Amino acid sequence: MPKYNYQFKSPAYTQEEIMDDSGKKLGTIRVKPVSIAWKPANAREYLTVPMDDFIVWIKSKQSGAKATKS
């Protein structure tokens, strides 16, 4: 098994369904220690980006991400 830079204590991944305000499923997000995956509703496959690429993107001005106050 390859050595990973990041790891969860447990489980191997966390997955959540994303719903709109009317209860319609928009998609599923899956967070793993090594990647973030998104599957739109009714899609067969996930779109995946490595965690390192996600970290660079989310911290960039192009992402439009804002710091939370919590």
Secondary structure, DSSP 8 states (H G I E B T S, - for coil): ----S---SSSS-EEEEEE-TTS-EEEEEEE-SSEEEEEETT-SS-EEEEHHHHHHHHHSGGG-------
